[in-house]
Amino acid sequence: MLSKRIIITLDIDWASDEIIDYCKELLLKHRVKATWFITHDSPAIKEIFKHRQSFEVGIHPNFLPGSTQGSNTQEVMEHLLRICPDAKIMRTHSLYQSSLLFLTIIEKYPQIDKDVSLFLPYAKYTESYRLFLNQKYITRIPFIWEDDFEMTSKEPKFALDHRFDFRQGAKIFNFHPIHIVLNSCGYENYLKLKNSHDPKKLSLKQALRFRNKALPGTEDFLRELIARKEKKSFIQELEGVS
């Protein structure tokens, strides 16, 4: 069972180094622990590795056709494990999952003993469970909120309200660095950015030109979660979940 706490995770999703650095410094400034799911290697990723007391690092494999990480499950996993050889946790890109995939992970990559690819939006109570396949298992940990899902809601609301019950169980909130920097509350600004810039090479200055300043957005919501830390909500990484 997950204990009472807030957990912050981030899917890097090939963000540029300046975007990653912005989010890293924000979390470090407020002494917030978090789990980063990496998609690639870069100087900014290497800097995250240097802060192991604050950050847990997992992998974010893309098993979809056309993946830049590899052409099959083995290539993708070995590519990411070369970057992060001590990773113990994963979240799949686009939440791709299947029993065959998990069986492959369990049998060939047993060091990955936790998966966070199960999304249960706004669930009042969640708990981890063990997915057994061939008498072996991987621990699956649900998460309840994600910035890009909120952005597609009929009425996006980037605020802590009645949807979130903190009285029992852990609540895992997932963010993407680009949406933190853009303070996204919808896809409009992000799509405008993509039409004129390559997100993988984006500078912070370029990104801030597209930042949402009119409505509460992703960074506002992250800061609201961080503020709960001062109210004795415990923000922790996923390593201790079993």
C-alpha positions as CSV (number, residue, x, y, z in Angstrom):
1,M,0.0,0.0,0.0
2,L,1.2,3.5,-0.8
3,S,1.6,5.8,2.2
4,K,0.1,9.3,2.5
5,R,2.3,11.5,0.4
6,I,2.5,13.5,-2.8
7,I,4.9,12.3,-5.5
8,I,6.2,14.4,-8.4
9,T,7.3,12.7,-11.6
10,L,8.5,14.2,-14.9
11,D,8.6,12.7,-18.3
12,I,11.5,14.4,-20.1
13,D,10.1,13.7,-23.6
14,W,13.3,14.8,-25.4
15,A,13.1,18.3,-23.9
16,S,16.1,20.6,-24.6
17,D,18.8,21.1,-22.0
18,E,17.8,24.6,-21.1
19,I,14.2,23.5,-20.5
20,I,15.3,20.6,-18.4
21,D,17.7,22.8,-16.4
22,Y,14.9,25.3,-15.7
23,C,12.8,22.5,-14.1
24,K,15.7,21.0,-12.3
25,E,16.6,24.3,-10.7
26,L,13.0,25.0,-9.7
27,L,12.8,21.7,-7.8
28,L,16.2,22.0,-6.2
29,K,15.4,25.6,-5.1
30,H,12.3,24.3,-3.2
31,R,14.0,21.1,-2.0
32,V,11.5,18.9,-3.8
33,K,12.3,15.3,-4.4
34,A,11.1,13.9,-7.8
35,T,11.4,11.0,-10.2
36,W,12.6,11.8,-13.7
37,F,11.9,9.5,-16.6
38,I,14.6,10.0,-19.2
39,T,14.3,9.6,-23.0
40,H,17.8,10.5,-24.1
41,D,21.3,11.5,-23.0
42,S,22.5,15.0,-22.8
43,P,24.6,17.3,-20.5
44,A,21.4,18.3,-18.6
45,I,20.5,14.7,-18.0
46,K,24.0,14.1,-16.6
47,E,23.5,17.0,-14.2
48,I,20.3,15.3,-12.9
49,F,22.3,12.2,-12.1
50,K,24.5,14.4,-9.8
51,H,21.6,15.1,-7.5
52,R,20.7,11.6,-6.4
53,Q,19.7,12.8,-2.9
54,S,17.0,14.8,-4.5
55,F,16.2,12.9,-7.7
56,E,15.4,9.4,-8.7
57,V,16.1,8.6,-12.3
58,G,14.0,6.1,-14.3
59,I,13.6,5.4,-18.0
60,H,10.9,6.4,-20.4
61,P,11.0,3.9,-23.3
62,N,9.3,4.5,-26.5
63,F,8.1,1.2,-27.9
64,L,6.0,2.8,-30.7
65,P,6.9,2.4,-34.4
66,G,9.5,4.9,-35.5
67,S,11.1,5.2,-32.1
68,T,14.5,6.9,-32.1
69,Q,15.5,4.7,-29.2
70,G,15.4,1.5,-31.2
71,S,13.4,-0.7,-33.5
72,N,12.3,-3.3,-31.0
73,T,11.9,-3.9,-27.3
74,Q,15.4,-5.1,-26.7
75,E,17.1,-2.2,-28.6
76,V,15.0,0.4,-26.8
77,M,15.7,-1.0,-23.4
78,E,19.4,-1.5,-23.9
79,H,19.7,2.0,-25.3
80,L,18.2,3.5,-22.2
81,L,19.9,1.3,-19.8
82,R,23.3,2.3,-21.3
83,I,22.3,5.9,-20.3
84,C,20.9,5.0,-16.9
85,P,22.4,1.6,-16.0
86,D,21.1,1.6,-12.4
87,A,17.5,2.4,-13.4
88,K,14.9,0.4,-11.4
89,I,11.7,2.1,-12.7
90,M,10.0,2.9,-15.9
91,R,7.1,4.7,-17.5
92,T,6.4,3.9,-21.1
93,H,6.0,6.7,-23.7
94,S,2.3,7.1,-24.6
95,L,1.6,4.6,-21.8
96,Y,2.2,1.8,-24.2
97,Q,1.7,-1.5,-22.5
98,S,0.8,-5.2,-23.0
99,S,1.2,-8.5,-21.1
100,L,3.9,-9.6,-23.6
101,L,5.8,-6.4,-23.0
102,F,5.7,-6.8,-19.3
103,L,6.7,-10.4,-19.6
104,T,9.8,-9.4,-21.6
105,I,10.7,-6.7,-19.0
106,I,10.3,-9.2,-16.1
107,E,12.3,-11.9,-17.7
108,K,15.1,-10.0,-19.5
109,Y,15.4,-6.8,-17.5
110,P,14.6,-7.8,-13.9
111,Q,16.4,-4.7,-12.5
112,I,13.3,-2.8,-13.7
113,D,11.0,-3.8,-10.8
114,K,8.5,-0.9,-10.9
115,D,6.3,0.5,-13.7
116,V,4.3,3.7,-13.6
117,S,2.4,3.4,-16.8
118,L,-1.1,2.9,-15.3
119,F,-3.0,6.2,-15.4
120,L,-6.1,6.6,-13.2
121,P,-7.2,10.2,-13.6
122,Y,-8.3,11.8,-10.3
123,A,-8.5,8.5,-8.5
124,K,-9.4,9.1,-4.8
125,Y,-7.4,6.1,-3.6
126,T,-4.6,4.1,-5.3
127,E,-2.3,1.3,-4.3
128,S,0.5,-0.5,-5.9
129,Y,0.1,-4.1,-7.0
130,R,2.3,-6.9,-8.3
131,L,1.7,-8.1,-11.8
132,F,2.7,-11.8,-11.8
133,L,3.7,-13.4,-15.1
134,N,5.4,-16.8,-15.2
135,Q,5.7,-16.7,-11.4
136,K,7.7,-13.5,-11.5
137,Y,6.4,-10.0,-11.0
138,I,6.8,-6.3,-11.6
139,T,5.2,-3.7,-9.2
140,R,2.8,-1.4,-10.9
141,I,2.2,2.0,-9.4
142,P,-0.8,4.1,-10.7
143,F,-0.6,7.8,-11.1
144,I,-3.6,10.2,-11.0
145,W,-2.8,13.4,-12.8
146,E,-0.8,14.5,-15.9
147,D,-0.5,18.0,-17.4
148,D,-1.2,17.1,-21.0
149,F,-4.4,15.2,-19.9
150,E,-5.6,18.2,-18.0
151,M,-4.9,20.3,-21.0
152,T,-7.3,18.2,-23.1
153,S,-10.1,18.3,-20.5
154,K,-13.4,20.0,-21.4
155,E,-12.7,22.6,-18.7
156,P,-9.1,22.4,-17.8
157,K,-8.5,23.4,-14.2
158,F,-4.9,23.7,-12.9
159,A,-5.7,23.9,-9.2
160,L,-6.0,21.7,-6.2
161,D,-9.7,21.2,-5.5
162,H,-12.3,18.6,-4.6
163,R,-11.0,16.3,-7.3
164,F,-8.0,15.4,-5.1
165,D,-8.4,13.6,-1.8
166,F,-5.2,13.6,0.2
167,R,-6.6,11.8,3.2
168,Q,-5.3,8.4,2.2
169,G,-2.9,6.9,-0.3
170,A,-0.2,8.5,-2.3
171,K,-1.0,10.9,-5.2
172,I,1.4,10.8,-8.1
173,F,1.4,13.9,-10.3
174,N,3.2,13.8,-13.7
175,F,4.6,16.8,-15.5
176,H,6.5,17.4,-18.7
177,P,9.3,20.0,-18.6
178,I,8.2,21.8,-21.7
179,H,4.7,22.4,-20.3
180,I,6.2,23.6,-17.0
181,V,8.2,26.2,-18.8
182,L,5.3,27.2,-21.1
183,N,2.9,27.1,-18.1
184,S,0.6,25.3,-20.5
185,C,-3.1,25.3,-19.8
186,G,-3.9,24.0,-23.3
187,Y,-2.2,23.0,-26.5
188,E,-2.4,26.2,-28.4
189,N,0.9,27.8,-27.3
190,Y,2.8,24.5,-27.6
191,L,1.6,24.0,-31.1
192,K,2.5,27.5,-32.1
193,L,6.0,26.9,-30.7
194,K,6.4,23.6,-32.6
195,N,5.4,25.4,-35.9
196,S,8.5,27.7,-35.6
197,H,11.0,25.9,-33.4
198,D,12.4,22.4,-32.9
199,P,11.5,21.6,-29.2
200,K,14.6,19.4,-28.9
201,K,16.9,22.4,-29.6
202,L,14.8,25.1,-27.9
203,S,16.4,27.8,-25.8
204,L,14.7,29.0,-22.6
205,K,14.4,32.5,-24.1
206,Q,12.6,31.1,-27.2
207,A,10.2,29.1,-25.1
208,L,9.3,31.9,-22.7
209,R,8.0,33.9,-25.7
210,F,5.2,31.3,-25.9
211,R,4.5,31.1,-22.1
212,N,0.9,31.3,-21.0
213,K,0.5,34.3,-18.7
214,A,-3.3,34.7,-18.9
215,L,-4.6,31.6,-17.0
216,P,-3.5,29.2,-14.3
217,G,-1.3,26.6,-16.0
218,T,1.1,23.7,-15.5
219,E,3.8,25.6,-13.6
220,D,1.2,27.3,-11.4
221,F,-0.1,23.9,-10.5
222,L,3.3,22.5,-9.7
223,R,4.0,25.4,-7.5
224,E,0.7,24.9,-5.7
225,L,1.8,21.3,-5.0
226,I,5.2,22.5,-3.8
227,A,3.4,24.8,-1.4
228,R,1.8,21.8,0.3
229,K,5.3,20.7,1.3
230,E,5.3,23.7,3.7
231,K,2.0,22.3,5.1
232,K,3.8,19.0,5.9
233,S,2.7,17.0,2.9
234,F,5.6,14.7,2.2
235,I,7.0,14.9,-1.3
236,Q,9.1,11.8,-2.1
237,E,10.5,9.7,-4.9
238,L,9.1,6.3,-5.9
239,E,12.1,4.2,-4.8
240,G,10.6,3.3,-1.5
241,V,7.3,2.1,-3.0
242,S,6.8,-1.7,-2.8
